[in-house]
Amino acid sequence: MDPVEFVQVEKEADDGGLSVIGFYHSHPNWPAIPSQTDITWAWEGSYYLIVSVHEGRPFNTGVWALAQGDPKRFKAEPLEILDEMGLG
């Protein structure tokens, strides 16, 4: 993401009483687990939703965060998908 665009999005979220808590991206033809590049560029305190895409279709999803006190290791985080009403 362009850094200027990120700052703009973060400001708009803040103005609306929201917070940017993480990022998402896909791994084409690769598992939904953090890569070495993900580990290198990860920000402590952020969540990373990774979608594994196989043959052009979403296959699996995982949410990850840096392990507390270990910036070289991710830990899996629970993912709960809610409907529009937030009822699960």
C-alpha positions in Angstrom: 0.0 0.0 0.0 1.2 3.4 -0.8 2.4 5.1 2.4 0.6 8.4 1.6 -2.6 6.4 1.0 -2.2 4.5 4.2 -1.8 7.7 6.3 -5.0 9.0 4.6 -7.0 5.9 5.3 -5.7 5.8 8.9 -6.8 9.5 9.4 -10.2 8.8 7.9 -10.7 5.8 10.2 -9.6 7.9 13.2 -12.0 10.7 12.2 -14.8 8.2 12.1 -13.9 6.7 15.5 -12.4 3.6 14.0 -9.0 2.0 14.1 -6.9 0.2 11.5 -6.0 -3.0 13.2 -4.5 -5.0 10.4 -4.0 -5.8 6.8 -5.0 -8.5 4.4 -3.4 -10.0 1.3 -3.4 -13.2 -0.7 -0.9 -16.0 -1.3 -1.5 -17.4 -4.8 -0.9 -21.1 -4.9 0.6 -21.1 -1.4 -0.8 -21.8 2.1 -2.5 -19.1 4.2 0.6 -18.9 6.5 3.0 -16.0 6.9 6.0 -16.0 4.5 9.5 -14.8 5.3 8.5 -11.5 3.5 5.5 -11.2 5.8 7.7 -11.7 8.9 10.2 -9.1 7.6 7.6 -6.4 7.0 5.2 -7.1 9.9 4.2 -4.4 12.4 3.9 -5.4 16.1 0.3 -5.0 17.3 -1.2 -5.5 13.8 -3.2 -8.5 12.5 -2.6 -10.1 9.1 -5.4 -11.9 7.3 -3.9 -14.1 4.6 -6.1 -15.8 1.9 -4.7 -18.8 0.1 -5.8 -18.7 -3.5 -5.6 -21.9 -5.7 -6.5 -21.9 -9.3 -7.9 -18.3 -9.0 -10.3 -19.2 -6.1 -10.0 -18.5 -2.4 -9.1 -21.8 -0.7 -8.2 -21.1 3.0 -7.8 -18.1 5.3 -5.7 -17.5 8.4 -5.2 -14.6 10.8 -1.8 -14.0 12.3 0.0 -11.6 14.6 3.6 -11.3 15.7 4.2 -13.3 18.8 4.6 -11.0 21.8 8.3 -10.5 22.5 9.4 -12.4 19.3 9.3 -10.2 16.2 10.6 -13.1 14.1 7.6 -15.4 14.8 3.9 -15.2 14.0 1.2 -16.9 16.1 -2.2 -17.9 14.7 -5.2 -15.8 15.9 -8.8 -17.0 16.0 -11.1 -15.8 13.2 -14.8 -15.5 13.7 -17.0 -14.6 10.8 -20.2 -12.7 11.7 -23.2 -12.0 9.5 -24.3 -8.4 8.7 -26.1 -8.2 12.1 -23.1 -9.5 14.0 -25.0 -12.6 15.1 -22.6 -15.2 13.9 
